[in-house]
Amino acid sequence: MAFIRKFKTGSGATGVQVCWKRGGEVVRTEHIGSANSEVGLEKLLKKAQKMIDEGKRSLFDLDDFNRKVEK
């Protein structure tokens, strides 16, 4: 399971990480970046969500579905 972690850095910025958990333990962490503004933070959060979404498998195989419908 992946989730986005926000935290305050020593300089007061907001850091963003993507963390993966397995069995209640964090097994991997990717640092996305840190931001000093709301606009910058939103960009980092979108980038983090995109990273999570790229790792997900589709619930349905639409290509397979379309091939069956065309027959």
N, CA, C and O atoms as a GROMACS GRO file, in nm:
protein
  284
    1MET      N    1   0.084  -0.117   0.000
    1MET     CA    2   0.000   0.000   0.000
    1MET      C    3   0.089   0.123   0.000
    1MET      O    4   0.186   0.131   0.076
    2ALA      N    5   0.057   0.220  -0.084
    2ALA     CA    6   0.134   0.344  -0.093
    2ALA      C    7   0.052   0.459  -0.036
    2ALA      O    8  -0.071   0.461  -0.046
    3PHE      N    9   0.122   0.554   0.022
    3PHE     CA   10   0.056   0.674   0.073
    3PHE      C   11   0.151   0.792   0.064
    3PHE      O   12   0.272   0.775   0.051
    4ILE      N   13   0.094   0.912   0.070
    4ILE     CA   14   0.170   1.035   0.063
    4ILE      C   15   0.192   1.086   0.204
    4ILE      O   16   0.098   1.095   0.284
    5ARG      N   17   0.316   1.120   0.233
    5ARG     CA   18   0.351   1.172   0.366
    5ARG      C   19   0.397   1.316   0.350
    5ARG      O   20   0.487   1.345   0.271
    6LYS      N   21   0.335   1.408   0.427
    6LYS     CA   22   0.377   1.548   0.432
    6LYS      C   23   0.440   1.572   0.568
    6LYS      O   24   0.394   1.519   0.669
    7PHE      N   25   0.546   1.652   0.571
    7PHE     CA   26   0.613   1.680   0.697
    7PHE      C   27   0.683   1.816   0.689
    7PHE      O   28   0.712   1.866   0.580
    8LYS      N   29   0.709   1.874   0.804
    8LYS     CA   30   0.782   2.001   0.811
    8LYS      C   31   0.931   1.973   0.813
    8LYS      O   32   0.978   1.888   0.888
    9THR      N   33   1.005   2.045   0.730
    9THR     CA   34   1.150   2.032   0.729
    9THR      C   35   1.211   2.125   0.834
    9THR      O   36   1.141   2.207   0.893
   10GLY      N   37   1.339   2.112   0.856
   10GLY     CA   38   1.408   2.196   0.952
   10GLY      C   39   1.403   2.344   0.916
   10GLY      O   40   1.408   2.430   1.003
   11SER      N   41   1.393   2.372   0.786
   11SER     CA   42   1.389   2.511   0.740
   11SER      C   43   1.248   2.568   0.739
   11SER      O   44   1.229   2.685   0.705
   12GLY      N   45   1.150   2.487   0.775
   12GLY     CA   46   1.011   2.535   0.779
   12GLY      C   47   0.931   2.505   0.653
   12GLY      O   48   0.812   2.534   0.648
   13ALA      N   49   0.995   2.448   0.551
   13ALA     CA   50   0.923   2.411   0.429
   13ALA      C   51   0.841   2.285   0.458
   13ALA      O   52   0.856   2.222   0.563
   14THR      N   53   0.755   2.249   0.363
   14THR     CA   54   0.678   2.125   0.375
   14THR      C   55   0.735   2.024   0.278
   14THR      O   56   0.737   2.048   0.157
   15GLY      N   57   0.780   1.911   0.330
   15GLY     CA   58   0.834   1.805   0.248
   15GLY      C   59   0.725   1.706   0.210
   15GLY      O   60   0.627   1.689   0.282
   16VAL      N   61   0.743   1.641   0.095
   16VAL     CA   62   0.648   1.542   0.046
   16VAL      C   63   0.724   1.415   0.010
   16VAL      O   64   0.825   1.420  -0.061
   17GLN      N   65   0.675   1.303   0.058
   17GLN     CA   66   0.732   1.173   0.028
   17GLN      C   67   0.621   1.076  -0.011
   17GLN      O   68   0.506   1.092   0.031
   18VAL      N   69   0.656   0.977  -0.092
   18VAL     CA   70   0.566   0.865  -0.117
   18VAL      C   71   0.627   0.747  -0.042
   18VAL      O   72   0.744   0.714  -0.060
   19CYS      N   73   0.545   0.684   0.042
   19CYS     CA   74   0.590   0.571   0.123
   19CYS      C   75   0.508   0.448   0.088
   19CYS      O   76   0.388   0.458   0.060
   20TRP      N   77   0.572   0.332   0.090
   20TRP     CA   78   0.505   0.206   0.068
   20TRP      C   79   0.515   0.123   0.194
   20TRP      O   80   0.622   0.110   0.254
   21LYS      N   81   0.400   0.068   0.235
   21LYS     CA   82   0.394  -0.016   0.355
   21LYS      C   83   0.362  -0.159   0.318
   21LYS      O   84   0.285  -0.185   0.225
   22ARG      N   85   0.420  -0.251   0.391
   22ARG     CA   86   0.387  -0.392   0.378
   22ARG      C   87   0.386  -0.451   0.518
   22ARG      O   88   0.487  -0.444   0.589
   23GLY      N   89   0.275  -0.507   0.558
   23GLY     CA   90   0.264  -0.566   0.690
   23GLY      C   91   0.281  -0.465   0.803
   23GLY      O   92   0.335  -0.498   0.908
   24GLY      N   93   0.235  -0.343   0.781
   24GLY     CA   94   0.243  -0.240   0.884
   24GLY      C   95   0.379  -0.174   0.896
   24GLY      O   96   0.400  -0.092   0.985
   25GLU      N   97   0.473  -0.209   0.807
   25GLU     CA   98   0.608  -0.154   0.813
   25GLU      C   99   0.641  -0.081   0.683
   25GLU      O  100   0.613  -0.133   0.575
   26VAL      N  101   0.698   0.037   0.693
   26VAL     CA  102   0.739   0.111   0.574
   26VAL      C  103   0.859   0.040   0.513
   26VAL      O  104   0.962   0.021   0.578
   27VAL      N  105   0.844   0.000   0.385
   27VAL     CA  106   0.949  -0.076   0.319
   27VAL      C  107   1.022   0.006   0.212
   27VAL      O  108   1.130  -0.034   0.166
   28ARG      N  109   0.964   0.120   0.173
   28ARG     CA  110   1.028   0.204   0.071
   28ARG      C  111   0.977   0.346   0.085
   28ARG      O  112   0.860   0.368   0.114
   29THR      N  113   1.066   0.443   0.064
   29THR     CA  114   1.030   0.584   0.070
   29THR      C  115   1.097   0.657  -0.045
   29THR      O  116   1.218   0.643  -0.066
   30GLU      N  117   1.019   0.736  -0.119
   30GLU     CA  118   1.073   0.821  -0.226
   30GLU      C  119   1.046   0.966  -0.190
   30GLU      O  120   0.931   1.005  -0.169
   31HIS      N  121   1.151   1.045  -0.182
   31HIS     CA  122   1.135   1.188  -0.153
   31HIS      C  123   1.098   1.259  -0.282
   31HIS      O  124   1.169   1.248  -0.382
   32ILE      N  125   0.987   1.331  -0.282
   32ILE     CA  126   0.940   1.402  -0.399
   32ILE      C  127   0.999   1.542  -0.404
   32ILE      O  128   1.039   1.589  -0.510
   33GLY      N  129   1.005   1.608  -0.290
   33GLY     CA  130   1.061   1.743  -0.284
   33GLY      C  131   1.007   1.818  -0.164
   33GLY      O  132   0.938   1.761  -0.080
   34SER      N  133   1.041   1.946  -0.158
   34SER     CA  134   0.988   2.031  -0.050
   34SER      C  135   0.948   2.165  -0.110
   34SER      O  136   1.005   2.211  -0.209
   35ALA      N  137   0.849   2.227  -0.048
   35ALA     CA  138   0.794   2.352  -0.100
   35ALA      C  139   0.775   2.453   0.012
   35ALA      O  140   0.751   2.418   0.128
   36ASN      N  141   0.786   2.581  -0.027
   36ASN     CA  142   0.766   2.690   0.068
   36ASN      C  143   0.634   2.764   0.043
   36ASN      O  144   0.602   2.858   0.116
   37SER      N  145   0.558   2.722  -0.058
   37SER     CA  146   0.432   2.789  -0.090
   37SER      C  147   0.323   2.684  -0.114
   37SER      O  148   0.352   2.567  -0.137
   38GLU      N  149   0.199   2.729  -0.109
   38GLU     CA  150   0.085   2.640  -0.135
   38GLU      C  151   0.086   2.590  -0.279
   38GLU      O  152   0.054   2.474  -0.305
   39VAL      N  153   0.124   2.677  -0.372
   39VAL     CA  154   0.128   2.638  -0.514
   39VAL      C  155   0.233   2.529  -0.534
   39VAL      O  156   0.207   2.430  -0.601
   40GLY      N  157   0.351   2.548  -0.476
   40GLY     CA  158   0.456   2.449  -0.487
   40GLY      C  159   0.416   2.317  -0.423
   40GLY      O  160   0.446   2.210  -0.475
   41LEU      N  161   0.348   2.326  -0.308
   41LEU     CA  162   0.303   2.205  -0.238
   41LEU      C  163   0.202   2.129  -0.322
   41LEU      O  164   0.207   2.006  -0.330
   42GLU      N  165   0.109   2.200  -0.386
   42GLU     CA  166   0.010   2.134  -0.472
   42GLU      C  167   0.077   2.061  -0.587
   42GLU      O  168   0.035   1.950  -0.623
   43LYS      N  169   0.180   2.121  -0.646
   43LYS     CA  170   0.252   2.056  -0.756
   43LYS      C  171   0.318   1.927  -0.708
   43LYS      O  172   0.315   1.825  -0.776
   44LEU      N  173   0.379   1.933  -0.590
   44LEU     CA  174   0.445   1.813  -0.536
   44LEU      C  175   0.344   1.704  -0.503
   44LEU      O  176   0.370   1.586  -0.527
   45LEU      N  177   0.229   1.743  -0.449
   45LEU     CA  178   0.126   1.644  -0.416
   45LEU      C  179   0.072   1.577  -0.542
   45LEU      O  180   0.046   1.456  -0.541
   46LYS      N  181   0.055   1.653  -0.649
   46LYS     CA  182   0.009   1.595  -0.776
   46LYS      C  183   0.114   1.499  -0.832
   46LYS      O  184   0.080   1.392  -0.882
   47LYS      N  185   0.241   1.538  -0.822
   47LYS     CA  186   0.349   1.450  -0.870
   47LYS      C  187   0.353   1.320  -0.789
   47LYS      O  188   0.373   1.212  -0.844
   48ALA      N  189   0.333   1.332  -0.657
   48ALA     CA  190   0.332   1.214  -0.571
   48ALA      C  191   0.214   1.123  -0.604
   48ALA      O  192   0.230   1.001  -0.610
   49GLN      N  193   0.097   1.182  -0.627
   49GLN     CA  194  -0.020   1.101  -0.660
   49GLN      C  195  -0.001   1.032  -0.794
   49GLN      O  196  -0.043   0.917  -0.811
   50LYS      N  197   0.061   1.100  -0.889
   50LYS     CA  198   0.088   1.039  -1.019
   50LYS      C  199   0.181   0.919  -1.003
   50LYS      O  200   0.162   0.817  -1.069
   51MET      N  201   0.281   0.931  -0.916
   51MET     CA  202   0.373   0.820  -0.892
   51MET      C  203   0.298   0.700  -0.835
   51MET      O  204   0.324   0.586  -0.874
   52ILE      N  205   0.206   0.725  -0.744
   52ILE     CA  206   0.126   0.616  -0.686
   52ILE      C  207   0.036   0.554  -0.792
   52ILE      O  208   0.026   0.432  -0.801
   53ASP      N  209  -0.029   0.639  -0.872
   53ASP     CA  210  -0.122   0.589  -0.974
   53ASP      C  211  -0.052   0.505  -1.080
   53ASP      O  212  -0.109   0.409  -1.131
   54GLU      N  213   0.072   0.541  -1.114
   54GLU     CA  214   0.145   0.464  -1.216
   54GLU      C  215   0.175   0.322  -1.168
   54GLU      O  216   0.190   0.232  -1.251
   55GLY      N  217   0.182   0.302  -1.039
   55GLY     CA  218   0.211   0.170  -0.985
   55GLY      C  219   0.089   0.082  -0.967
   55GLY      O  220   0.102  -0.036  -0.932
   56LYS      N  221  -0.030   0.137  -0.990
   56LYS     CA  222  -0.153   0.060  -0.971
   56LYS      C  223  -0.186  -0.020  -1.096
   56LYS      O  224  -0.158   0.023  -1.208
   57ARG      N  225  -0.245  -0.136  -1.074
   57ARG     CA  226  -0.295  -0.216  -1.185
   57ARG      C  227  -0.442  -0.179  -1.207
   57ARG      O  228  -0.514  -0.148  -1.112
   58SER      N  229  -0.482  -0.184  -1.330
   58SER     CA  230  -0.621  -0.156  -1.363
   58SER      C  231  -0.710  -0.270  -1.314
   58SER      O  232  -0.672  -0.387  -1.321
   59LEU      N  233  -0.827  -0.235  -1.265
   59LEU     CA  234  -0.922  -0.335  -1.220
   59LEU      C  235  -0.976  -0.415  -1.338
   59LEU      O  236  -1.005  -0.534  -1.324
   60PHE      N  237  -0.988  -0.350  -1.453
   60PHE     CA  238  -1.039  -0.414  -1.573
   60PHE      C  239  -0.937  -0.400  -1.684
   60PHE      O  240  -0.869  -0.298  -1.695
   61ASP      N  241  -0.926  -0.504  -1.768
   61ASP     CA  242  -0.840  -0.498  -1.886
   61ASP      C  243  -0.928  -0.450  -2.001
   61ASP      O  244  -0.996  -0.530  -2.065
   62LEU      N  245  -0.927  -0.319  -2.027
   62LEU     CA  246  -1.016  -0.262  -2.128
   62LEU      C  247  -0.982  -0.311  -2.269
   62LEU      O  248  -1.072  -0.326  -2.351
   63ASP      N  249  -0.854  -0.336  -2.298
   63ASP     CA  250  -0.818  -0.387  -2.430
   63ASP      C  251  -0.881  -0.524  -2.453
   63ASP      O  252  -0.934  -0.550  -2.561
   64ASP      N  253  -0.875  -0.611  -2.354
   64ASP     CA  254  -0.935  -0.743  -2.363
   64ASP      C  255  -1.086  -0.731  -2.379
   64ASP      O  256  -1.147  -0.804  -2.458
   65PHE      N  257  -1.147  -0.641  -2.304
   65PHE     CA  258  -1.291  -0.619  -2.313
   65PHE      C  259  -1.331  -0.574  -2.453
   65PHE      O  260  -1.427  -0.625  -2.510
   66ASN      N  261  -1.256  -0.479  -2.508
   66ASN     CA  262  -1.287  -0.426  -2.642
   66ASN      C  263  -1.272  -0.534  -2.750
   66ASN      O  264  -1.349  -0.537  -2.845
   67ARG      N  265  -1.172  -0.623  -2.734
   67ARG     CA  266  -1.155  -0.731  -2.831
   67ARG      C  267  -1.276  -0.826  -2.828
   67ARG      O  268  -1.321  -0.874  -2.932
   68LYS      N  269  -1.326  -0.853  -2.709
   68LYS     CA  270  -1.441  -0.944  -2.697
   68LYS      C  271  -1.567  -0.880  -2.754
   68LYS      O  272  -1.650  -0.949  -2.813
   69VAL      N  273  -1.583  -0.749  -2.736
   69VAL     CA  274  -1.702  -0.680  -2.785
   69VAL      C  275  -1.701  -0.674  -2.938
   69VAL      O  276  -1.806  -0.684  -3.001
   70GLU      N  277  -1.582  -0.657  -2.997
   70GLU     CA  278  -1.572  -0.646  -3.142
   70GLU      C  279  -1.603  -0.776  -3.214
   70GLU      O  280  -1.639  -0.773  -3.331
   71LYS      N  281  -1.590  -0.890  -3.147
   71LYS     CA  282  -1.614  -1.020  -3.211
   71LYS      C  283  -1.758  -1.046  -3.235
   71LYS      O  284  -1.793  -1.151  -3.288
   0.00000   0.00000   0.00000
